[in-house]
Amino acid sequence: MPELPEVEVVRAGLAPAVVGSVVSAVRVLDDRALTRHAGDAASFEAELTGATITAAARRGKFLWLPLASGRAVVGHLGMSGQMLLREPSAGPERHERIRLFLEHPTHGEIAVVFADQRTFGSLAIDDMVPTPDGRAAGWGTSAAVIPTQVLHIARDAMDDAVDLKRVRERIGRTDSAIKRVLLDQTVISGIGNIYADESLWAARMHPETPGSALSTRAVNRLFVEVRAVLEKALAEGGTSFDAQYVNVNGQAGYFAHSLNAYGRDGQPCPRCGRPLVRASFMNRSSHFCPHCQRRR
């Protein structure tokens, strides 16, 4: 599933093309891409046609395009969703679900294609509500309003407005494994299996260490590593293992070449040289070094 770096790469790629654009037409090819939309395909097309996009914003793994009407188009990429920029006359993309035709005051006509092989992603038009803390809702926007579908999502580790004191308190009150906490999007958002494993490896922390067993210093060290991992992944365009994750131009990220733990079970730990292991965790896998990341 695309995580924070991948979704941010998509948001940043969309912004220059969509901000200030007017939606001239909408074509819904598959209703399954509207599972989070309150109405049907006709209502989605009708409301969006003629709308002006004012920003391209993101919090965690959600992105949204605020509209001049005060509502927003909310997008979630699911497991394999893609947001692609194309010429309006370009042929259909493989697994194309929705196409937006835009008119930009500088760049002219352009199309935004939402494609999704596994159909777990979606677009929806949603109401906007004030952020509980009165701060800007996320990356790419200065407005203190957020779609209702994103309201329950915590701020992410790269957000200047994130309240790390509150996060530390949440961690200190739970006996849940620290990796489970990192994956909880209501505590800190944007982190999935890949970047949880990478951050815990960098912090020398066992993924099943109870949150309550961690000192304030240890939690602070972990979040320094979380930010460092996310920043490096973002700089390298995200992580691509196959053609399912690409940026708006269809190009893959290359952070997979920088992975230290995730997907490297049986290979030598880059730090100590001992074999990395994979263990079952929450219906998925954890990858770590049993020597460097001892459970204490």
ROGUDO-200159 format. One record per residue (C-alpha): x, y, z; residue number from 1. Coordinates in Angstrom, 1 decimal. Last residue first. Example, Ala and Ser with C-alpha at 12.3 -4.5 7.8 and 13.67 -1.06 7.14 Angstrom:
2
<atom x="13.7" y="-1.1" z="7.1" num="2"/>
<atom x="12.3" y="-4.5" z="7.8" num="1"/>
***
This chain:
296
<atom x="14.1" y="-5.7" z="26.2" num="296"/>
<atom x="13.5" y="-7.2" z="22.8" num="295"/>
<atom x="16.8" y="-7.1" z="20.9" num="294"/>
<atom x="16.9" y="-5.0" z="17.7" num="293"/>
<atom x="20.6" y="-5.1" z="16.8" num="292"/>
<atom x="20.9" y="-8.9" z="17.3" num="291"/>
<atom x="17.4" y="-10.0" z="16.1" num="290"/>
<atom x="17.7" y="-7.8" z="13.0" num="289"/>
<atom x="14.2" y="-6.9" z="11.7" num="288"/>
<atom x="11.5" y="-7.6" z="9.2" num="287"/>
<atom x="7.9" y="-7.7" z="10.4" num="286"/>
<atom x="5.3" y="-9.5" z="8.4" num="285"/>
<atom x="1.6" y="-9.3" z="7.7" num="284"/>
<atom x="-1.6" y="-10.6" z="9.3" num="283"/>
<atom x="-0.8" y="-8.5" z="12.5" num="282"/>
<atom x="2.8" y="-9.6" z="12.7" num="281"/>
<atom x="4.4" y="-12.8" z="11.4" num="280"/>
<atom x="8.2" y="-12.8" z="11.7" num="279"/>
<atom x="10.9" y="-12.1" z="9.1" num="278"/>
<atom x="14.6" y="-12.3" z="10.0" num="277"/>
<atom x="17.8" y="-10.4" z="9.1" num="276"/>
<atom x="21.0" y="-12.5" z="9.1" num="275"/>
<atom x="24.0" y="-11.1" z="11.0" num="274"/>
<atom x="26.2" y="-8.5" z="9.3" num="273"/>
<atom x="26.1" y="-6.0" z="12.2" num="272"/>
<atom x="24.8" y="-2.8" z="10.5" num="271"/>
<atom x="23.8" y="-3.7" z="7.0" num="270"/>
<atom x="22.1" y="-6.8" z="8.4" num="269"/>
<atom x="23.0" y="-9.7" z="6.2" num="268"/>
<atom x="20.2" y="-11.2" z="4.0" num="267"/>
<atom x="17.9" y="-13.9" z="5.3" num="266"/>
<atom x="15.0" y="-11.5" z="5.5" num="265"/>
<atom x="15.5" y="-8.5" z="3.3" num="264"/>
<atom x="11.9" y="-7.5" z="2.5" num="263"/>
<atom x="12.0" y="-4.6" z="4.9" num="262"/>
<atom x="15.3" y="-4.3" z="6.7" num="261"/>
<atom x="17.9" y="-1.8" z="5.3" num="260"/>
<atom x="15.9" y="-0.5" z="2.3" num="259"/>
<atom x="17.9" y="1.9" z="0.1" num="258"/>
<atom x="17.4" y="0.2" z="-3.2" num="257"/>
<atom x="13.7" y="0.1" z="-2.6" num="256"/>
<atom x="13.8" y="3.9" z="-2.3" num="255"/>
<atom x="13.8" y="4.0" z="-6.2" num="254"/>
<atom x="10.4" y="5.5" z="-7.0" num="253"/>
<atom x="8.7" y="4.4" z="-10.3" num="252"/>
<atom x="7.7" y="6.7" z="-13.1" num="251"/>
<atom x="4.1" y="6.9" z="-14.5" num="250"/>
<atom x="4.1" y="10.7" z="-14.9" num="249"/>
<atom x="1.9" y="11.2" z="-11.8" num="248"/>
<atom x="4.2" y="9.0" z="-9.7" num="247"/>
<atom x="4.2" y="5.2" z="-9.8" num="246"/>
<atom x="3.0" y="2.5" z="-7.5" num="245"/>
<atom x="1.4" y="-0.6" z="-9.1" num="244"/>
<atom x="4.3" y="-1.2" z="-11.6" num="243"/>
<atom x="6.3" y="-3.3" z="-9.1" num="242"/>
<atom x="8.4" y="-3.0" z="-6.0" num="241"/>
<atom x="8.3" y="0.7" z="-5.9" num="240"/>
<atom x="9.3" y="2.7" z="-2.8" num="239"/>
<atom x="9.0" y="6.5" z="-2.7" num="238"/>
<atom x="10.5" y="9.2" z="-5.0" num="237"/>
<atom x="14.0" y="9.1" z="-3.7" num="236"/>
<atom x="13.7" y="12.4" z="-1.8" num="235"/>
<atom x="10.5" y="11.1" z="-0.3" num="234"/>
<atom x="12.2" y="7.9" z="0.9" num="233"/>
<atom x="15.0" y="10.0" z="2.5" num="232"/>
<atom x="12.5" y="12.3" z="4.2" num="231"/>
<atom x="10.4" y="9.3" z="5.5" num="230"/>
<atom x="13.5" y="7.5" z="6.9" num="229"/>
<atom x="14.8" y="10.7" z="8.6" num="228"/>
<atom x="11.4" y="11.5" z="10.0" num="227"/>
<atom x="11.0" y="8.0" z="11.5" num="226"/>
<atom x="14.6" y="8.1" z="12.8" num="225"/>
<atom x="14.0" y="11.2" z="14.8" num="224"/>
<atom x="10.7" y="9.7" z="15.9" num="223"/>
<atom x="12.5" y="6.7" z="17.3" num="222"/>
<atom x="15.0" y="8.8" z="19.2" num="221"/>
<atom x="12.2" y="10.7" z="20.8" num="220"/>
<atom x="10.5" y="7.5" z="21.8" num="219"/>
<atom x="13.7" y="6.2" z="23.3" num="218"/>
<atom x="14.3" y="9.4" z="25.3" num="217"/>
<atom x="10.8" y="9.3" z="26.6" num="216"/>
<atom x="11.4" y="5.8" z="27.8" num="215"/>
<atom x="9.9" y="2.8" z="26.2" num="214"/>
<atom x="8.3" y="0.0" z="28.2" num="213"/>
<atom x="4.8" y="1.5" z="27.9" num="212"/>
<atom x="4.9" y="1.1" z="24.1" num="211"/>
<atom x="5.5" y="-2.6" z="24.4" num="210"/>
<atom x="8.5" y="-3.8" z="22.4" num="209"/>
<atom x="7.2" y="-6.0" z="19.6" num="208"/>
<atom x="8.9" y="-4.3" z="16.7" num="207"/>
<atom x="12.4" y="-4.5" z="18.5" num="206"/>
<atom x="14.1" y="-1.2" z="18.5" num="205"/>
<atom x="17.5" y="-0.4" z="17.0" num="204"/>
<atom x="16.3" y="3.1" z="16.0" num="203"/>
<atom x="17.2" y="2.6" z="12.4" num="202"/>
<atom x="15.6" y="-0.9" z="12.4" num="201"/>
<atom x="12.5" y="0.5" z="14.0" num="200"/>
<atom x="12.3" y="3.2" z="11.3" num="199"/>
<atom x="12.8" y="0.7" z="8.4" num="198"/>
<atom x="10.2" y="-1.7" z="9.7" num="197"/>
<atom x="7.7" y="1.0" z="10.3" num="196"/>
<atom x="8.5" y="2.5" z="6.9" num="195"/>
<atom x="7.7" y="-0.7" z="5.0" num="194"/>
<atom x="4.6" y="-1.8" z="7.0" num="193"/>
<atom x="2.8" y="1.5" z="6.9" num="192"/>
<atom x="3.4" y="5.0" z="8.3" num="191"/>
<atom x="1.3" y="7.9" z="7.0" num="190"/>
<atom x="-0.4" y="8.8" z="10.3" num="189"/>
<atom x="0.6" y="9.1" z="13.9" num="188"/>
<atom x="-1.9" y="8.0" z="16.7" num="187"/>
<atom x="-5.1" y="7.7" z="14.7" num="186"/>
<atom x="-3.3" y="6.1" z="11.8" num="185"/>
<atom x="-2.3" y="3.1" z="14.0" num="184"/>
<atom x="0.7" y="1.6" z="12.1" num="183"/>
<atom x="3.2" y="3.2" z="14.4" num="182"/>
<atom x="1.3" y="1.9" z="17.5" num="181"/>
<atom x="1.3" y="-1.7" z="16.1" num="180"/>
<atom x="5.1" y="-1.4" z="15.6" num="179"/>
<atom x="5.4" y="-0.3" z="19.2" num="178"/>
<atom x="3.7" y="-3.4" z="20.4" num="177"/>
<atom x="0.7" y="-2.7" z="22.5" num="176"/>
<atom x="1.1" y="-2.1" z="26.3" num="175"/>
<atom x="-0.3" y="1.4" z="25.9" num="174"/>
<atom x="-0.1" y="4.5" z="28.1" num="173"/>
<atom x="3.4" y="5.5" z="27.2" num="172"/>
<atom x="2.6" y="5.4" z="23.5" num="171"/>
<atom x="-0.3" y="7.7" z="23.8" num="170"/>
<atom x="1.7" y="10.1" z="26.0" num="169"/>
<atom x="4.5" y="10.2" z="23.4" num="168"/>
<atom x="2.0" y="11.0" z="20.7" num="167"/>
<atom x="0.6" y="13.8" z="22.8" num="166"/>
<atom x="4.1" y="15.3" z="23.3" num="165"/>
<atom x="4.7" y="14.8" z="19.6" num="164"/>
<atom x="1.9" y="17.2" z="18.7" num="163"/>
<atom x="2.1" y="17.4" z="15.0" num="162"/>
<atom x="1.8" y="20.9" z="13.6" num="161"/>
<atom x="5.1" y="20.9" z="11.6" num="160"/>
<atom x="3.8" y="17.8" z="9.8" num="159"/>
<atom x="6.6" y="15.3" z="9.0" num="158"/>
<atom x="5.5" y="12.7" z="11.6" num="157"/>
<atom x="1.9" y="12.7" z="10.4" num="156"/>
<atom x="-1.2" y="14.3" z="11.8" num="155"/>
<atom x="-3.8" y="11.9" z="13.0" num="154"/>
<atom x="-6.6" y="10.6" z="10.8" num="153"/>
<atom x="-10.1" y="10.9" z="12.3" num="152"/>
<atom x="-10.9" y="14.0" z="10.3" num="151"/>
<atom x="-9.9" y="12.5" z="7.0" num="150"/>
<atom x="-13.4" y="11.4" z="5.9" num="149"/>
<atom x="-14.8" y="14.7" z="7.2" num="148"/>
<atom x="-12.6" y="16.6" z="4.8" num="147"/>
<atom x="-10.3" y="19.1" z="6.5" num="146"/>
<atom x="-10.4" y="22.8" z="7.3" num="145"/>
<atom x="-7.6" y="25.0" z="8.8" num="144"/>
<atom x="-6.5" y="26.3" z="5.4" num="143"/>
<atom x="-2.8" y="26.7" z="4.7" num="142"/>
<atom x="-2.8" y="23.8" z="2.3" num="141"/>
<atom x="-0.2" y="21.6" z="0.5" num="140"/>
<atom x="0.8" y="19.5" z="3.5" num="139"/>
<atom x="-1.9" y="19.2" z="6.2" num="138"/>
<atom x="-5.0" y="20.6" z="7.8" num="137"/>
<atom x="-3.6" y="24.1" z="8.7" num="136"/>
<atom x="-3.9" y="24.6" z="12.4" num="135"/>
<atom x="-7.1" y="25.2" z="14.4" num="134"/>
<atom x="-6.5" y="22.3" z="16.7" num="133"/>
<atom x="-9.7" y="20.4" z="15.9" num="132"/>
<atom x="-9.5" y="21.1" z="12.2" num="131"/>
<atom x="-12.6" y="22.9" z="10.9" num="130"/>
<atom x="-14.9" y="20.9" z="8.7" num="129"/>
<atom x="-15.0" y="20.2" z="4.9" num="128"/>
<atom x="-17.7" y="18.2" z="3.2" num="127"/>
<atom x="-16.8" y="15.4" z="0.8" num="126"/>
<atom x="-16.7" y="14.5" z="-2.9" num="125"/>
<atom x="-15.3" y="11.0" z="-3.2" num="124"/>
<atom x="-12.4" y="9.2" z="-5.0" num="123"/>
<atom x="-11.5" y="5.6" z="-4.3" num="122"/>
<atom x="-8.8" y="3.0" z="-3.8" num="121"/>
<atom x="-9.4" y="-0.7" z="-3.1" num="120"/>
<atom x="-10.1" y="-1.4" z="-6.8" num="119"/>
<atom x="-7.2" y="-3.9" z="-7.3" num="118"/>
<atom x="-5.9" y="-2.5" z="-10.5" num="117"/>
<atom x="-6.6" y="1.2" z="-9.8" num="116"/>
<atom x="-6.4" y="4.1" z="-12.3" num="115"/>
<atom x="-7.5" y="7.6" z="-11.5" num="114"/>
<atom x="-6.7" y="9.7" z="-14.6" num="113"/>
<atom x="-6.2" y="13.5" z="-14.4" num="112"/>
<atom x="-6.5" y="15.1" z="-17.8" num="111"/>
<atom x="-4.9" y="18.3" z="-19.1" num="110"/>
<atom x="-6.0" y="21.4" z="-21.1" num="109"/>
<atom x="-4.1" y="24.6" z="-20.8" num="108"/>
<atom x="-0.9" y="25.0" z="-18.8" num="107"/>
<atom x="-1.4" y="28.6" z="-17.7" num="106"/>
<atom x="-5.1" y="29.1" z="-16.8" num="105"/>
<atom x="-5.6" y="25.3" z="-16.3" num="104"/>
<atom x="-8.5" y="23.6" z="-18.0" num="103"/>
<atom x="-9.2" y="20.1" z="-16.5" num="102"/>
<atom x="-10.7" y="16.9" z="-17.8" num="101"/>
<atom x="-11.1" y="14.4" z="-14.9" num="100"/>
<atom x="-10.9" y="10.6" z="-15.7" num="99"/>
<atom x="-12.2" y="7.9" z="-13.5" num="98"/>
<atom x="-11.6" y="4.1" z="-13.3" num="97"/>
<atom x="-8.6" y="3.3" z="-15.6" num="96"/>
<atom x="-7.4" y="-0.2" z="-15.1" num="95"/>
<atom x="-5.0" y="0.1" z="-18.0" num="94"/>
<atom x="-5.0" y="3.7" z="-19.2" num="93"/>
<atom x="-7.4" y="4.8" z="-21.8" num="92"/>
<atom x="-6.1" y="6.6" z="-24.8" num="91"/>
<atom x="-4.7" y="10.2" z="-24.6" num="90"/>
<atom x="-6.9" y="12.9" z="-25.9" num="89"/>
<atom x="-6.9" y="14.9" z="-22.7" num="88"/>
<atom x="-3.1" y="14.7" z="-22.4" num="87"/>
<atom x="-2.2" y="12.8" z="-19.3" num="86"/>
<atom x="-1.4" y="13.3" z="-15.6" num="85"/>
<atom x="-1.8" y="10.1" z="-13.6" num="84"/>
<atom x="-3.2" y="9.4" z="-10.1" num="83"/>
<atom x="-2.6" y="5.8" z="-9.3" num="82"/>
<atom x="-4.3" y="3.4" z="-6.9" num="81"/>
<atom x="-2.7" y="0.0" z="-6.1" num="80"/>
<atom x="-3.4" y="-0.9" z="-2.5" num="79"/>
<atom x="-5.7" y="1.9" z="-1.5" num="78"/>
<atom x="-4.9" y="5.1" z="-3.3" num="77"/>
<atom x="-7.2" y="7.3" z="-1.2" num="76"/>
<atom x="-8.6" y="10.4" z="-2.7" num="75"/>
<atom x="-10.9" y="13.2" z="-1.4" num="74"/>
<atom x="-12.4" y="15.7" z="-3.8" num="73"/>
<atom x="-13.3" y="18.7" z="-1.7" num="72"/>
<atom x="-16.2" y="21.0" z="-0.6" num="71"/>
<atom x="-16.0" y="24.7" z="0.0" num="70"/>
<atom x="-17.4" y="25.6" z="-3.4" num="69"/>
<atom x="-13.9" y="26.8" z="-4.5" num="68"/>
<atom x="-12.9" y="23.1" z="-4.3" num="67"/>
<atom x="-10.2" y="21.5" z="-2.2" num="66"/>
<atom x="-8.3" y="18.6" z="-3.8" num="65"/>
<atom x="-7.7" y="15.9" z="-1.3" num="64"/>
<atom x="-5.0" y="13.4" z="-0.3" num="63"/>
<atom x="-5.1" y="10.6" z="2.2" num="62"/>
<atom x="-2.1" y="8.5" z="3.2" num="61"/>
<atom x="-1.0" y="10.7" z="6.1" num="60"/>
<atom x="-2.5" y="14.2" z="5.5" num="59"/>
<atom x="-2.4" y="15.6" z="2.0" num="58"/>
<atom x="-3.4" y="18.7" z="0.1" num="57"/>
<atom x="-3.7" y="19.9" z="-3.5" num="56"/>
<atom x="-5.2" y="23.4" z="-3.7" num="55"/>
<atom x="-7.9" y="25.6" z="-5.2" num="54"/>
<atom x="-9.6" y="23.3" z="-7.7" num="53"/>
<atom x="-12.5" y="25.1" z="-9.5" num="52"/>
<atom x="-15.7" y="23.3" z="-10.1" num="51"/>
<atom x="-17.4" y="23.3" z="-13.6" num="50"/>
<atom x="-18.1" y="19.6" z="-13.5" num="49"/>
<atom x="-17.5" y="18.3" z="-10.0" num="48"/>
<atom x="-21.0" y="18.4" z="-8.8" num="47"/>
<atom x="-22.5" y="16.8" z="-11.9" num="46"/>
<atom x="-19.9" y="14.0" z="-12.3" num="45"/>
<atom x="-20.1" y="12.9" z="-8.6" num="44"/>
<atom x="-24.0" y="13.1" z="-8.7" num="43"/>
<atom x="-24.1" y="10.9" z="-11.9" num="42"/>
<atom x="-21.6" y="8.4" z="-10.4" num="41"/>
<atom x="-23.8" y="7.9" z="-7.3" num="40"/>
<atom x="-23.9" y="9.7" z="-4.0" num="39"/>
<atom x="-22.1" y="9.5" z="-0.7" num="38"/>
<atom x="-18.7" y="8.8" z="-2.2" num="37"/>
<atom x="-16.5" y="6.4" z="-0.3" num="36"/>
<atom x="-17.1" y="3.5" z="-2.7" num="35"/>
<atom x="-16.6" y="5.8" z="-5.7" num="34"/>
<atom x="-13.9" y="3.8" z="-7.6" num="33"/>
<atom x="-16.3" y="0.8" z="-7.6" num="32"/>
<atom x="-18.6" y="2.9" z="-9.9" num="31"/>
<atom x="-16.3" y="2.2" z="-12.8" num="30"/>
<atom x="-15.9" y="4.4" z="-15.9" num="29"/>
<atom x="-16.7" y="7.7" z="-14.3" num="28"/>
<atom x="-16.0" y="10.5" z="-16.8" num="27"/>
<atom x="-15.8" y="14.1" z="-15.6" num="26"/>
<atom x="-15.8" y="17.3" z="-17.7" num="25"/>
<atom x="-14.5" y="20.9" z="-17.7" num="24"/>
<atom x="-13.0" y="20.9" z="-14.2" num="23"/>
<atom x="-11.5" y="24.3" z="-13.7" num="22"/>
<atom x="-7.9" y="24.5" z="-12.8" num="21"/>
<atom x="-6.4" y="26.9" z="-10.3" num="20"/>
<atom x="-4.3" y="24.1" z="-8.6" num="19"/>
<atom x="-4.5" y="21.1" z="-10.9" num="18"/>
<atom x="-1.2" y="21.0" z="-12.9" num="17"/>
<atom x="1.2" y="22.5" z="-10.4" num="16"/>
<atom x="-0.3" y="20.4" z="-7.5" num="15"/>
<atom x="-0.5" y="17.0" z="-9.1" num="14"/>
<atom x="3.2" y="16.1" z="-8.8" num="13"/>
<atom x="3.4" y="17.3" z="-5.2" num="12"/>
<atom x="0.3" y="15.2" z="-4.3" num="11"/>
<atom x="1.7" y="12.1" z="-6.1" num="10"/>
<atom x="5.1" y="12.4" z="-4.3" num="9"/>
<atom x="3.2" y="13.0" z="-1.1" num="8"/>
<atom x="1.2" y="9.8" z="-1.6" num="7"/>
<atom x="4.4" y="7.7" z="-2.1" num="6"/>
<atom x="6.2" y="9.3" z="0.8" num="5"/>
<atom x="3.3" y="8.8" z="3.2" num="4"/>
<atom x="2.5" y="5.2" z="2.4" num="3"/>
<atom x="1.3" y="3.5" z="-0.8" num="2"/>
<atom x="0.0" y="0.0" z="0.0" num="1"/>
***
